[in-house]
Amino acid sequence: MTERIHNFSAGPAMLPLPVLEQAQRELISLPGIGMSVMEISHRSKPFDEIIHGAESGLRELLQVPEGYHILFLQGGASLQFSMLAMNFLPRDGSADYIVTGSWGKKAVKEAKKCGNVNIAATMADGGFTRVPAQDEMKLDPHAAFVHLTTNETIEGVEWKTEPNTGEVPLVADASSDILSHPIPIEKYAFIYAGAQKNIGPSGVTLVIVRDDLLKRIPDGLHTMLDYRTHVENNSLYNTPNTWGIYIINLVCQWLKDKGGLEGMHRENEAKAALLYDAIDGTDFYRGHADSDSRSIMNVTYRLPSEELEKKFCAEATAQGLDGLKGHRSVGGIRASIYNAFPLAGVQALVSFMKEFERKNG
Ligand SMILES: *Cc1c(COP(=O)(O)O)cnc(C)c1O
């Protein structure tokens, strides 16, 4: 099959077609190198240029100021749940966690193994449909850090502005909405993201760490689990995912060609609005998240019954609209429309939804 279908997968997710095409052209031999990116040393000059390109691309797109390091690690966002707590949560200290969905819960589970966790707010009672207001959070002014999930991929709940954490460093899992819109990096002390939603292929984890945090790291951590190792070695202490970093470099180029994150944000807003309008326009579809906390990346909704949801997914798949089944833990429908997902795919889904309602509503 050479035809590409509309891929609503939550992750690994679609990559931009021009990126795949360039990677295909260069797969056997990088221009002027005569070898694939997967066959060259991570300490070679060509790879040095690639990793620097990826780093400076991200720095430019996200407007990362001086005083932050950008790292390319492995182990996914899931390893960061543990690693950030090992590095920044002292045994006798406490960290605040704001839980707005399933990934936040997983982050809490790991942090508890390192120290005390204060659940500053959890939206579990309402079924994770929104982010808390400032006055709903019980923030501890002495916390080691405040952790949140910028976009809860499973529930489709996204923060629109950062909470005020005062002097306490803000730490964020931004796996599923990083690069979808500009972010005020200076409000964050630490950001991490698995690459496979908006940055590149799986197997790379992006970390952006403010330098002053590095001074808090206790001695005695395993070398690979100590952020200072990766800062001091420019992410080349051990062999990184060279292929993944190469693709990230291409994705950054693609984003810059599209007008950077502001241009990308406008497109993402337009795609999400089209879909949310279709959901709001009828009682047949019911959006999961409250309108002010709705994700522009993962659009979650329900149909009148689970039988209809099953039928919906089966018929959509048959029409080349793939990956719409909600996460097994919450059910329903989830349309993941990350940066690389085209407007035409959203239009196709909206037409399908209208037709499906006409036949089954
Ligand atoms: C996908 C995802 C994760 C898990 O990422 P892995 O790279 O598979 O460990 C964590 N947090 C969020 C918000 C995610 O979307």
The ligand as an SDF file (V2000), in Angstrom:
LIG
                    3D

 15 15  0  0  0  0  0  0  0  0999 V2000
    2.5490    9.4710   25.6590 C   0  0  0  0  0  0  0  0  0  0  0  0
    2.6910   10.1890   26.9560 C   0  0  0  0  0  0  0  0  0  0  0  0
    3.5330    9.7410   27.9810 C   0  0  0  0  0  0  0  0  0  0  0  0
    4.3020    8.4550   27.8680 C   0  0  0  0  0  0  0  0  0  0  0  0
    5.3580    8.5940   27.0330 O   0  0  0  0  0  0  0  0  0  0  0  0
    6.4140    7.4100   26.7800 P   0  0  0  0  0  0  0  0  0  0  0  0
    7.3970    8.1040   25.9110 O   0  0  0  0  0  0  0  0  0  0  0  0
    5.6800    6.2930   26.1310 O   0  0  0  0  0  0  0  0  0  0  0  0
    6.9670    7.0250   28.1000 O   0  0  0  0  0  0  0  0  0  0  0  0
    3.6270   10.4810   29.1280 C   0  0  0  0  0  0  0  0  0  0  0  0
    2.9450   11.6270   29.2780 N   0  0  0  0  0  0  0  0  0  0  0  0
    2.1270   12.0990   28.3280 C   0  0  0  0  0  0  0  0  0  0  0  0
    1.3900   13.3660   28.5450 C   0  0  0  0  0  0  0  0  0  0  0  0
    1.9750   11.3880   27.1410 C   0  0  0  0  0  0  0  0  0  0  0  0
    1.1570   11.8610   26.1810 O   0  0  0  0  0  0  0  0  0  0  0  0
  1  2  1  0
  2  3  1  0
  2 14  2  0
  3  4  1  0
  3 10  2  0
  4  5  1  0
  5  6  1  0
  6  7  2  0
  6  8  1  0
  6  9  1  0
 10 11  1  0
 11 12  2  0
 12 13  1  0
 12 14  1  0
 14 15  1  0
M  END
$$$$
